[in-house]
Amino acid sequence: MYLDLDAARMPTASLRPATTPEWTVVVPFFNEREYLAATIASLATQSVPLTLVLVDNGSTDGSARIAERACRQYNLDYLLITETRPGKVAALRAGLDRVRTRWVATCDADTIYPRDYLAAAADILARPGCVVAGAYFVAPDTGPSRREAIARGFLTAARLLPRQCHAGGAGQAFCTAALRDAGGFDPQRWNYVLEDHEVIHRVMRHGTMGYSADLWCVPSPRKRDRASIRWTLLERLLYSAAAPAAGDWFFYSFLGDRLRRRRLLSNRMRERQFHHIEGPLLATPHPVF
């Protein structure tokens, strides 16, 4: 565990509201035994009811057992499924197929979510025309004043470039109907990295994306060699210019082809210790989601 949760008392069955949840949280994971229990613990403290869908994408380190034990410990309403097709996009698709609630959040298995995370996302999604909410990321020991400064910069960027996605997949929440109307997570359409930006491009055809200073989360502090999967400067600049009017061209004619040539496929981003199974290209000693 990388964030002290002692101060956050875990709810018991008697304290859980007896109402039908409006939220489903989908958490895909691959070999995340080090962080997954802490992520689930943080979701168990949420101030609103939720259903948790955990998608095991072929773990070999006992992550599924850890996930199930944590869900039972915190008396969570949960579903644990296995998706044999490798890759985060396929895992997210399998999870979305099980969602029956008004809203759905995609959360990473190595991220801590504050108690009011889903409540803050619901406030954003309740705005007229808003179909997706995005969170900003802060380091584990970030204090309130520093977090406020990060929020100001994040919200300024969102105001200046309102037709772009400014939040990663670990911090996105959707109107379920809008996400499905947009085609959901689709490895046949987009099975590359940067899937969070591509899906937002499609969802924003159905409404706006909203943010607030109250919606934030805490990714794990582990180090990764991820430079190879980031945008190039050219790609970032073209995304800024093309997102409002030429998003289809940017993703499906320009960026997708470049990512394919760089072999930046979703199934190749499952970083793990046993990277020799898939070859050394892009592998690091750490799992990514």
Backbone hydrogen bonds in HBPLUS format (Angstrom, degrees):
<---DONOR---> <-ACCEPTOR-->    atom                        ^
c    i                          cat <-CA-CA->   ^        H-A-AA   ^      H-
h    n   atom  resd res      DA  || num        DHA   H-A  angle D-A-AA Bond
n    s   type  num  typ     dist DA aas  dist angle  dist       angle   num
A0008-ALA N   A0005-LEU O   2.95 MM   3  5.26 146.8  2.06 108.0 118.4     1
A0015-LEU N   A0012-THR O   3.04 MM   3  5.35 142.6  2.19 106.5 117.2     2
A0016-ARG N   A0013-ALA O   3.30 MM   3  5.38 150.5  2.39 101.6 109.8     3
A0103-TRP N   A0022-GLU O   2.95 MM  81  6.00 163.0  1.98 170.5 176.2     4
A0051-THR N   A0023-TRP O   2.95 MM  28  6.33 146.0  2.07 138.7 149.2     5
A0024-THR N   A0103-TRP O   3.09 MM  79  6.49 139.3  2.26 138.6 150.3     6
A0105-ALA N   A0024-THR O   2.90 MM  81  6.40 155.0  1.97 154.4 162.7     7
A0025-VAL N   A0051-THR O   2.83 MM  26  6.27 156.7  1.88 160.6 168.3     8
A0053-VAL N   A0025-VAL O   2.81 MM  28  6.04 173.1  1.81 160.0 162.1     9
A0026-VAL N   A0105-ALA O   2.85 MM  79  6.20 164.5  1.87 170.2 174.8    10
A0107-CYS N   A0026-VAL O   3.00 MM  81  6.15 171.1  2.01 158.2 160.2    11
A0027-VAL N   A0053-VAL O   2.87 MM  26  6.25 162.8  1.89 161.4 165.6    12
A0055-VAL N   A0027-VAL O   2.97 MM  28  6.12 165.7  1.99 137.6 139.8    13
A0029-PHE N   A0055-VAL O   2.88 MM  26  6.14 151.9  1.96 167.8 159.9    14
A0057-ASN N   A0029-PHE O   2.93 MM  28  5.96 174.1  1.93 174.2 172.6    15
A0035-TYR N   A0032-GLU O   3.17 MM   3  5.79 138.6  2.35 116.1 124.9    16
A0036-LEU N   A0032-GLU O   2.94 MM   4  5.57 160.7  1.98 174.3 176.6    17
A0039-THR N   A0035-TYR O   3.19 MM   4  6.50 156.4  2.25 154.1 161.3    18
A0040-ILE N   A0036-LEU O   2.99 MM   4  6.27 166.9  2.00 157.9 160.5    19
A0041-ALA N   A0037-ALA O   2.90 MM   4  6.09 154.4  1.96 144.2 152.0    20
A0042-SER N   A0038-ALA O   3.02 MM   4  6.27 152.4  2.10 145.1 151.4    21
A0043-LEU N   A0039-THR O   3.07 MM   4  6.42 150.5  2.16 147.8 156.2    22
A0044-ALA N   A0040-ILE O   2.90 MM   4  6.15 140.9  2.06 146.4 157.7    23
A0045-THR N   A0042-SER O   3.27 MM   3  5.40 148.0  2.38  98.4 107.3    24
A0046-GLN N   A0043-LEU O   3.26 MM   3  5.48 168.1  2.28 109.8 112.9    25
A0047-SER N   A0115-ARG O   3.05 MM  68  5.81 146.9  2.16 153.5 148.0    26
A0052-LEU N   A0077-ASP O   2.85 MM  25  6.22 166.4  1.87 155.0 159.3    27
A0079-LEU N   A0052-LEU O   2.77 MM  27  6.24 141.2  1.92 159.8 170.4    28
A0054-LEU N   A0079-LEU O   2.81 MM  25  6.13 163.9  1.84 165.0 170.3    29
A0081-ILE N   A0054-LEU O   2.89 MM  27  6.24 169.1  1.90 170.6 171.6    30
A0056-ASP N   A0081-ILE O   2.85 MM  25  6.17 167.9  1.86 163.1 159.2    31
A0083-GLU N   A0056-ASP O   2.95 MM  27  6.13 161.7  1.99 147.2 151.8    32
A0066-ILE N   A0062-GLY O   3.23 MM   4  6.55 160.6  2.27 153.7 159.2    33
A0067-ALA N   A0063-SER O   2.86 MM   4  6.11 158.0  1.91 153.9 160.2    34
A0068-GLU N   A0064-ALA O   2.96 MM   4  6.18 165.0  1.98 151.5 155.0    35
A0069-ARG N   A0065-ARG O   2.96 MM   4  6.10 160.5  2.00 148.1 153.8    36
A0070-ALA N   A0066-ILE O   2.99 MM   4  6.18 159.5  2.04 148.7 154.1    37
A0071-CYS N   A0067-ALA O   2.98 MM   4  6.22 161.5  2.01 152.5 157.6    38
A0072-ARG N   A0068-GLU O   3.05 MM   4  6.23 157.9  2.10 148.1 153.6    39
A0073-GLN N   A0069-ARG O   2.93 MM   4  6.10 154.0  2.00 145.3 153.2    40
A0074-TYR N   A0070-ALA O   3.10 MM   4  6.32 153.5  2.17 150.7 155.6    41
A0076-LEU N   A0071-CYS O   2.96 MM   5  5.15 167.6  1.98 153.0 155.0    42
A0075-ASN N   A0072-ARG O   3.19 MM   3  4.89 161.6  2.22  98.8 103.9    43
A0091-ALA N   A0087-GLY O   3.13 MM   4  6.39 157.2  2.18 148.2 155.2    44
A0092-LEU N   A0088-LYS O   2.84 MM   4  6.05 159.6  1.88 155.1 160.0    45
A0093-ARG N   A0089-VAL O   2.97 MM   4  6.20 156.4  2.03 148.1 154.7    46
A0094-ALA N   A0090-ALA O   3.03 MM   4  6.29 160.5  2.07 148.2 152.8    47
A0095-GLY N   A0091-ALA O   3.02 MM   4  6.28 153.8  2.09 145.9 153.2    48
A0096-LEU N   A0092-LEU O   2.89 MM   4  6.11 162.6  1.92 154.4 158.5    49
A0097-ASP N   A0093-ARG O   3.09 MM   4  6.31 146.3  2.21 147.6 155.9    50
A0098-ARG N   A0095-GLY O   2.98 MM   3  5.51 152.6  2.06 112.3 120.6    51
A0099-VAL N   A0096-LEU O   3.08 MM   3  5.18 165.7  2.10 110.5 115.0    52
A0176-THR N   A0102-ARG O   2.97 MM  74  5.67 158.4  2.02 141.2 145.8    53
A0104-VAL N   A0174-PHE O   3.01 MM  70  5.33 158.4  2.06 146.9 153.0    54
A0174-PHE N   A0104-VAL O   2.71 MM  70  5.33 167.9  1.72 161.1 163.8    55
A0106-THR N   A0172-GLN O   2.99 MM  66  5.76 161.0  2.03 157.6 163.4    56
A0220-SER N   A0110-ASP O   2.89 MM 110  5.52 118.7  2.27 156.3 169.1    57
A0112-ILE N   A0218-VAL O   2.88 MM 106  4.97 167.7  1.90 136.1 137.8    58
A0218-VAL N   A0112-ILE O   2.90 MM 106  4.97 168.3  1.92 153.7 156.1    59
A0117-TYR N   A0114-PRO O   3.01 MM   3  5.38 158.7  2.06 126.5 125.6    60
A0120-ALA N   A0116-ASP O   2.85 MM   4  5.95 156.6  1.90 152.4 157.9    61
A0121-ALA N   A0117-TYR O   3.04 MM   4  6.33 154.2  2.10 146.5 153.9    62
A0122-ALA N   A0118-LEU O   2.86 MM   4  6.08 152.1  1.94 146.7 154.2    63
A0123-ASP N   A0119-ALA O   3.06 MM   4  6.35 151.4  2.15 144.3 151.3    64
A0124-ILE N   A0120-ALA O   3.25 MM   4  6.57 149.4  2.35 142.6 149.8    65
A0125-LEU N   A0121-ALA O   2.95 MM   4  6.23 166.3  1.96 154.3 157.8    66
A0126-ALA N   A0122-ALA O   2.94 MM   4  6.02 130.7  2.19 143.6 155.3    67
A0127-ARG N   A0124-ILE O   3.03 MM   3  5.62 164.3  2.06 116.3 121.3    68
A0130-CYS N   A0127-ARG O   3.13 MM   3  5.50 168.6  2.15 132.4 133.5    69
A0208-THR N   A0129-GLY O   2.92 MM  79  6.09 159.7  1.96 142.6 149.4    70
A0131-VAL N   A0208-THR O   2.94 MM  77  5.80 165.0  1.96 153.9 155.7    71
A0175-CYS N   A0131-VAL O   2.85 MM  44  5.05 154.6  1.92 147.1 142.1    72
A0210-GLY N   A0132-VAL O   2.84 MM  78  6.35 156.0  1.90 156.4 161.3    73
A0133-ALA N   A0173-ALA O   2.74 MM  40  5.09 161.9  1.77 152.3 157.6    74
A0173-ALA N   A0133-ALA O   2.98 MM  40  5.09 152.9  2.05 146.4 148.9    75
A0134-GLY N   A0210-GLY O   2.99 MM  76  6.37 150.7  2.07 162.8 171.4    76
A0135-ALA N   A0171-GLY O   2.73 MM  36  4.71 152.0  1.81 146.8 151.1    77
A0136-TYR N   A0215-LEU O   3.29 MM  79  6.79 154.9  2.36 140.0 139.6    78
A0217-CYS N   A0136-TYR O   3.09 MM  81  6.57 144.4  2.22 155.9 164.6    79
A0138-VAL N   A0217-CYS O   3.04 MM  79  6.34 152.2  2.12 161.0 169.3    80
A0142-THR N   A0139-ALA O   3.17 MM   3  5.43 162.0  2.20 123.7 122.2    81
A0147-ARG N   A0143-GLY O   2.91 MM   4  6.08 160.1  1.95 157.3 164.0    82
A0148-GLU N   A0144-PRO O   2.92 MM   4  6.12 152.0  2.00 148.2 155.2    83
A0149-ALA N   A0145-SER O   3.16 MM   4  6.46 149.7  2.26 141.7 149.4    84
A0150-ILE N   A0146-ARG O   2.99 MM   4  6.33 158.6  2.04 152.6 158.2    85
A0151-ALA N   A0147-ARG O   2.87 MM   4  6.10 158.6  1.92 149.4 155.6    86
A0152-ARG N   A0148-GLU O   2.98 MM   4  6.22 154.1  2.04 145.0 151.3    87
A0153-GLY N   A0149-ALA O   3.20 MM   4  6.51 163.8  2.23 151.6 154.2    88
A0154-PHE N   A0150-ILE O   2.98 MM   4  6.16 161.8  2.01 152.4 158.0    89
A0155-LEU N   A0151-ALA O   2.84 MM   4  5.97 168.3  1.85 157.3 159.8    90
A0156-THR N   A0152-ARG O   2.97 MM   4  6.05 149.0  2.06 143.1 151.8    91
A0157-ALA N   A0153-GLY O   3.10 MM   4  6.33 160.8  2.14 147.4 151.5    92
A0158-ALA N   A0154-PHE O   3.07 MM   4  6.37 153.8  2.14 145.3 152.8    93
A0159-ARG N   A0155-LEU O   2.99 MM   4  6.22 147.2  2.10 142.7 150.7    94
A0160-LEU N   A0156-THR O   3.02 MM   4  6.27 154.4  2.08 150.5 157.4    95
A0161-LEU N   A0157-ALA O   2.96 MM   4  6.08 149.6  2.05 147.9 155.7    96
A0164-GLN N   A0161-LEU O   3.40 MM   3  5.95 157.6  2.45 121.3 121.0    97
A0171-GLY N   A0168-GLY O   2.90 MM   3  5.60 161.9  1.94 121.9 128.0    98
A0179-LEU N   A0175-CYS O   3.01 MM   4  6.30 161.6  2.04 160.5 166.3    99
A0180-ARG N   A0176-THR O   2.95 MM   4  6.19 159.6  1.99 153.2 158.4   100
A0181-ASP N   A0177-ALA O   2.82 MM   4  6.01 158.9  1.87 148.0 154.8   101
A0182-ALA N   A0178-ALA O   2.97 MM   4  6.13 140.3  2.14 141.7 151.5   102
A0184-GLY N   A0179-LEU O   2.85 MM   5  5.19 141.3  2.01 166.9 154.2   103
A0183-GLY N   A0180-ARG O   2.92 MM   3  5.10 157.2  1.97 107.3 114.8   104
A0189-ARG N   A0186-ASP O   3.03 MM   3  5.38 135.7  2.23 107.3 118.7   105
A0190-TRP N   A0186-ASP O   2.82 MM   4  6.02 173.6  1.83 164.9 167.0   106
A0266-SER N   A0191-ASN O   2.78 MM  75  5.33 169.5  1.79 128.8 128.6   107
A0193-VAL N   A0264-LEU O   3.08 MM  71  5.99 141.5  2.23 156.5 151.9   108
A0197-HIS N   A0194-LEU O   3.19 MM   3  5.59 128.0  2.47 105.5 116.5   109
A0198-GLU N   A0194-LEU O   3.25 MM   4  6.62 160.2  2.29 148.4 154.2   110
A0199-VAL N   A0195-GLU O   3.00 MM   4  6.07 166.2  2.02 148.0 150.9   111
A0200-ILE N   A0196-ASP O   3.26 MM   4  6.30 153.8  2.33 135.9 143.0   112
A0201-HIS N   A0197-HIS O   3.01 MM   4  6.24 150.5  2.10 144.9 152.7   113
A0202-ARG N   A0198-GLU O   3.37 MM   4  6.76 150.3  2.46 144.4 150.3   114
A0203-VAL N   A0199-VAL O   2.92 MM   4  6.19 162.5  1.95 151.4 156.9   115
A0204-MET N   A0200-ILE O   2.89 MM   4  5.89 158.2  1.94 154.5 158.0   116
A0205-ARG N   A0202-ARG O   3.20 MM   3  5.64 163.1  2.23 110.7 115.5   117
A0206-HIS N   A0203-VAL O   2.90 MM   3  5.69 164.3  1.92 122.8 128.2   118
A0215-LEU N   A0212-SER O   3.29 MM   3  5.60 165.7  2.31 109.1 113.3   119
A0229-ILE N   A0226-ARG O   3.04 MM   3  5.71 156.2  2.10 120.7 126.9   120
A0230-ARG N   A0227-ALA O   3.37 MM   3  5.57 168.7  2.39 109.8 113.1   121
A0236-ARG N   A0232-THR O   2.92 MM   4  6.18 161.8  1.96 156.5 161.3   122
A0237-LEU N   A0233-LEU O   2.94 MM   4  6.14 163.3  1.96 153.0 157.2   123
A0238-LEU N   A0234-LEU O   2.92 MM   4  6.11 160.9  1.95 151.7 157.2   124
A0239-TYR N   A0235-GLU O   2.87 MM   4  6.00 149.6  1.96 144.0 152.7   125
A0240-SER N   A0236-ARG O   3.06 MM   4  6.33 157.7  2.12 147.5 152.5   126
A0241-ALA N   A0237-LEU O   3.07 MM   4  6.34 149.6  2.16 142.1 150.5   127
A0242-ALA N   A0238-LEU O   2.66 MM   4  5.65 155.9  1.71 152.3 159.2   128
A0243-ALA N   A0239-TYR O   2.97 MM   4  5.44 155.3  2.03 142.8 146.0   129
A0246-ALA N   A0242-ALA O   2.68 MM   4  4.81 153.1  1.75 151.8 157.4   130
A0250-PHE N   A0246-ALA O   2.97 MM   4  6.20 161.3  2.00 151.9 157.9   131
A0251-PHE N   A0247-GLY O   2.96 MM   4  6.15 173.3  1.96 161.5 160.8   132
A0252-TYR N   A0248-ASP O   2.90 MM   4  5.71 154.6  1.96 152.5 159.1   133
A0253-SER N   A0249-TRP O   3.03 MM   4  4.97 146.7  2.15 124.5 132.4   134
A0254-PHE N   A0249-TRP O   3.05 MM   5  6.34 134.4  2.27 158.7 169.7   135
A0255-LEU N   A0250-PHE O   2.64 MM   5  5.85 176.1  1.64 172.1 170.9   136
A0256-GLY N   A0251-PHE O   2.80 MM   5  5.64 151.8  1.88 146.6 154.6   137
A0258-ARG N   A0254-PHE O   3.32 MM   4  6.58 154.9  2.38 146.6 153.6   138
A0258-ARG N   A0255-LEU O   3.01 MM   3  5.12 114.7  2.46  98.8 115.0   139
A0259-LEU N   A0255-LEU O   2.89 MM   4  6.15 161.9  1.92 163.9 169.0   140
A0260-ARG N   A0256-GLY O   2.93 MM   4  6.09 154.3  2.00 146.8 154.3   141
A0261-ARG N   A0257-ASP O   3.08 MM   4  6.29 155.9  2.14 143.0 148.7   142
A0262-ARG N   A0258-ARG O   3.11 MM   4  6.37 141.3  2.26 139.1 149.6   143
A0264-LEU N   A0259-LEU O   2.95 MM   5  5.22 171.2  1.95 152.1 151.6   144
A0263-ARG N   A0260-ARG O   3.01 MM   3  4.87 155.5  2.07 100.8 107.7   145
A0268-ARG N   A0265-LEU O   3.03 MM   3  5.36 146.3  2.15 107.4 117.6   146
A0269-MET N   A0266-SER O   3.19 MM   3  5.54 165.2  2.21 112.2 116.6   147
A0271-GLU N   A0269-MET O   2.91 MM   2  5.59 125.8  2.21 110.2  94.0   148
A0277-ILE N   A0274-PHE O   3.19 MM   3  6.16 172.0  2.19 126.0 128.3   149
A0278-GLU N   A0275-HIS O   3.16 MM   3  5.68 135.5  2.37 110.9 119.6   150
A0279-GLY N   A0275-HIS O   2.92 MM   4  5.96 120.4  2.28 139.8 156.6   151
A0283-ALA N   A0280-PRO O   3.16 MM   3  5.37 166.2  2.18 121.5 124.9   152
